[in-house]
Structure formats: C-alpha cells, structure tokens
Amino acid sequence: MATNVLLDTTITRAMGADDGPGAAVAWRKVLWERQPYPDNYVDRRFLEELRRNEGLRQYRYWAVVQEAGLVGEQLSCVAIFITLWLYMEEGLLSPETLLVISLASSLLGYGLYQALASQAQPVLQPRTRLADLQSAAIFLAFIFGFSPVLKTLTESVSTDTVYAMSAIMLLAHLVSFPYAYPSTPGCLSLNAALFASVCLASRLPGTLHTFTMLSCALMVFALWPCLLGQVKDRAPRYFAAVCAGVCAAGVGGLASRWPVGAAILALALVSVMLMCPWLLVRLQRHKDNIHGPWDEAEIREDLSRFLH
C-alpha cells in the first residue's frame, strides 16, 4: 500500500497540472520531438496501462506439500546413512549383514526401476541389463580394491576434523541436490556425499566396514534418487507414500541411537514439509507486483534478419 501511494504521488508530481505552460500542445510519448514539457512529464493516461500481478501463479497447499516431500525425503536419506554408520561404528551391525541387505535392496530396486522405465520404453535390448551388471561389478571391484587405502586415508587427521568435514559435505549435498530433477543426481551433490562417506567410512574398525559403508553410500546417494525419480514420473500416486515411509524410517532409525538428533530431524521435516508450504500459499495473497510503461522495453520483433 505504501508503495502504491508513493508511486501515485511521484506520478502526480511528474504529470503536473493540465493547464501547464504547454497545455495547448498535445503531449506525445516520443523522444525524438522537442515538446514544451519537462523531461519527466506524463499525462493522465499514464496509469491506464498499469497491470497488477501479471502471470500470478496460484498454488495449492497439498500440491506444494508433495513437492516439498522430496526435500524431507533427502534429509531422511542422510539421517538413514548416519544411522547405519552409527550402528557399524558401535559394533551393533556387522558389515556382512549390511552388505547382503544392500545388495538385495539394489537388485530389488533395479528390477523396479526397469519395470517403471519399460512403461516409457517398451522395447529394451537384453544387452542393456548385461552392461549395467558389468558396470556395477567393475565399480564394486574398484571400491573393494581401494578400501585398504581409503581406510587409512584420514589417519593423520583428527576425528573432530573428520566429523566437521563430513557435516559440511553432507550439508553441501543437501543444498546442491537437484530437487527439480531427482532422477539425475548433480555432480556437486553426489561428490559431496561421497566425500563425506569416505571420511566417515575411514573411521570404522576394518576394511570390510569401509567397503560396505561406501557401497551403501552409492546405493543411498546415487541409485536411490534415480529410482525415486522414476516413481515420481511413472507412479505419482505412490510418491507421497514412499516419501512418508523414508521420513518415518529416518526419524525412527535416528531415534534408536540419537534421540536428540531424531527430535531435530522431526522438527526440520515438519517445518520443511508442512510449515513452509503453508507460508508460501498464505503469502501469495499478499503478493502485489505492478507493471506499466516504466518497465524495460521488450523487443518482440524478429531480428534474425539483421544477424546475416
């Protein structure tokens, strides 16, 4: 309201009185002609071209909540990864058990991914699955071979520094994650998550622990977003249930080892998934954008003929 009053006052001053020194000469909105008017003069027709909230988009609360669920789901994925690391670091979960669960989950997820992808591409060449299997085997062999090196990578670094670097990298992963297109994890986001995984895995007791933790990190931060993107595109009615399940698993798992962290995560999920969408929808009614002759000129004529 104050902006509109200030705008009206400024325009009134610029327009001046109708019986000004040049009232006998009609004012024209041109720059190439000398006129008996001040440079900032405009007539009463100036506000006729005023437009408010042009192209305003109306949001629905539950639609915004569903989109915000992707942010909460990614927070919960980080919490699940930290929970698994806590269990292995305290000796409550053996690396063999976690490795078997991770491999079984990866195979199950790959089958679901292929089923969802076949809806868009019915014709699938048999060699594609073989190529995927070869890539996975090479990658796992590479990680297994370098696990002894990764285990001793941070021996000369203090534990507090390792934990601080891991926290910063996980935060960078969350900030840089491509929430609009989760099926293609961003380079910066994935690298930050893997860097944090290497730092945390280097603090585990043995080499097999390191290999298992890094394999689990690839499943959580690289493979799971691809499957989630397929679920969102091909089976959107199950997307909300999947996000809710991941969030519940993240809070429940973290509560078993770190109740304070689980409470913080639950508060963050409520804020991101419920409060922020409510604020967005509520504040949209107070949006007041004005457009008019004072805006920058837009050239809509095809100028391609001048480029030859």
N, C-alpha and C positions, 0 to 999 in steps of 0.2 A: 504494500500500500504506500509506504513512504517513497519507494522507487517511482511509482506512478505519479505521485504528487510532484516530486522533484522533476520528473520528465515533463509533466504538463506545465509547470512553472517555467522551465527552461524554454519550452517551445513557445509559450505565450510571450515571453520576453523577445524571442527571436522574431516572432511574427509582427510584433508591434501593432499599431492601430491601423485600421483600414483607411483612415483619412490621412495617411502619412504623406510625405512630400511627393511620392510617386504614385498616388492613388489613381491619377488619371490614366496612367500607363499600366496595362495589364502585365502582371509579373509572369514570367515564363521560367520554367525549370531547365535552364540551359546555362552552359558555362562560356560558350563562345560569343555571346552577345552582351554588350555593355548595357546595364539597366540602372535606373535611378533608385536602386535599393541597396541596403547594406549587404555585405557578403553572406551574412548568416540569416538573411531574411527568408521566411517561408510563409505561405498564406494559410488560410483556414482549412484548406483541403489536405493539409499535411497529415492529420490524424485519420483521414478516411482510409488510408492504406495500412492502418495498424492491425496486426494479426497476433493473437494470443495462443500460446500452447499449440503451435503448428506441428502436426505429426506426433502428438502426445500418445504414448502407448499405455494402455490400461492393463495392469497386472492383476491376476487372480491369486489369492493367497496360497491355496494348496498347490497350484502350479509352481509358484516360487519355492514353496517348501520342498517339492520334489526335486527341483534343480539344486537347491541348497543341500539336499541329501548327499550329493556327490562329494561336497566338501567335508561333511561329517563322516562319510564313509572312509575318506582318505585319512582323516585324523585317527579313525579307529584302526585302520590298517597299520599305521605307525605304532599305535598302542599294542596291537597284537604282536608285532615284531619285537617290541621291547619286552613284552610278557614272556615270549619264548626265550629270549636271551636271558632274562632273569631266572627262569626255570633251569636252563642249562648251566648258568653261572653258579647257581646254588646246588647243582647236582641232583635236582628233582626230576629231571627229564634226560634220558640217555640219548646220545646222538644217533644211535641206531634206530630207536623208535621214531624220532623226529624225521630222520631221513626216509624211512619207509612211508610215514604219513605224507610227507611232502611229495614223494614220487607218485604215490597213489592219487593224491589230490591233483597233481599235474596231469596225469593220464586222464582222470575223470574230467577235468576242466578242458583238456584238449578235445576230448570227444564231444563235449557240449559245444565248444567253440565251432567245431566242424559241422555239427548239426544246425547251429544257428546260421553259419556262413553259407551253408548249402541252400538256404531259402532264397538268398540273393543270387547265388551262382550254382545252379543245379548240377552243372557238368564240372566234375572235379577229377583231374587226372590222378591216377594211382601213384605216380612218382612224386607228387607233391608231399604226400604224407611220409614217404621214404626220405625225401630231402629234409623234412622237418625233424625226423628222427635222427638223421645223421648230424644235423646242426646241434641238436640237443646233446648228443653223445660227445661230440667234439668239445662243446662248451663245458660239460661236466668234467671231462677228462682234463681239460686245461685248468679248471679250478682245483681239481684234486692234485694235479702235479705241482701247482704253485701254493698249495695250502701250507707246507712247511715254511715257505718264505713269508707268506702273509701272517703266519702265527708269530714270527719273530720280528715283524715289521716295526712294531712300536715298543720294543723292549727298552729302548733308551729314552722313551717319552714317559713322563709321569702319568699316573692314572687319572688325576684330575684334568690334565690337559686333554687326554684322550676322550674323556666324558664330555668336556666342553666342546671339543671339535665335533663330536658325534651329535650333540644337541644342536649346534649351529647348522650342520649339514642337513639334519632332518627338518629343521625349520626352513632352510632353503629349498628342500624338496617340496614341502607343503606350499610355499609361496609361489614357486615356479611351475607347479604341476598344471598341465593344460586341462583345466576342468571343462572347457567347452568341447574338447575332443579327447576324451579319456582313452580311446582305443589306440592312440599313438602317443605313448609317454614321451615327454620332452627330453631332449638331450641333457639339459642342465638339471632337470628334476631327477632323472634316472641316475646320472653320475653322482649327484649329491647324496642320494640314498645309498648307492653302492659304496661310496667313500665312508659314510657313517657305518655301514655294515662291516666293512673291513676293519675299521677302528674298534668296533665292539667285539668282533669275532677274534681279534688278536688278544683279547683279554680272557678268553676261555681256556680251560685246562689243557686240551690236547689238539692235535692236528685234525682228527676226525670231527671234533667240535667245530673247528673253523670251517672245514669243508661243508658240514651240514648247515651251519648258520648262513654261509654265503649262498648255498643252494636255495635255502628258504627265502633269503632276501630277493633272489631273482624271481622266485615264484610270486612273492607279495608285491614287489615294486615294478616288475617288468611284465609278467604274464597275466596277473590278475586284472590290471587295468584294460588289457585287450579283451578279455572275456567280459568284463563289465560293460565295455562299450558296445559289444555285440548284444548283450542283454538289453541295454537301453534302446538300441536301434530296432532289434528284431522282436523283442518280447517286452515292450514297455510296461505292460500290466504287472510284471513281476519285478520291475526295477525297484519300486519302493520297498517291497518285502525283502529284497536282497540287501538293500542299504540298511534297513532296520535290523536285520539279522547280524550284519557285520558290526554295526554300532553296539548292539547288545553284547556280542562276543568281545568286543574291545573293552567295554566297561567291566563286564564280568571277569574277564581274564586278568585285567589290571587290578581289580579289587582283591583277587586272591593273593597277590604279592605286595601290593602297594595301595592301600585303601585311600590315602590322601590323593594320590595321583588319579585314582578312579573317580573320586569326587570332582576333581578339577576337570577331568575329561567329560564327565556328565554335564557339568555346568557349561563347558565350552560347546558341547553338542546342542544343548537347549538354546543357547544364545545364537549359534550359527544357523540352526535348522528351524527354529520357531520364532525367536525374538527379532532377528534381523529381517526375515521376510515380512513380519507384521509391521515393522517400522517402514520398510520400503513401500508397502501397499498404503499405509496410512499417510505417509508424507507425500505421496503422489498427488493427493487432492490439494495440497498447498503449492504445487508447482505453478509458476507463473512466468513463462518466457514470452517476451514480446519481440515481434519482428515488424519491420517497416522500412520506409525509404532510407533510413540511416544505415541499413545493413550494407555490407560489401556487395558490390555488383557481381552478378554471376553471368558469365558469358555462355549462353546456351546455343549459340550458332556453331555450326560445324566449321572448324578452322583447319581441317586436314588439307584443304586445297592450298594453304599457304606453306605447307611443310615440304612440298615437292620442289 
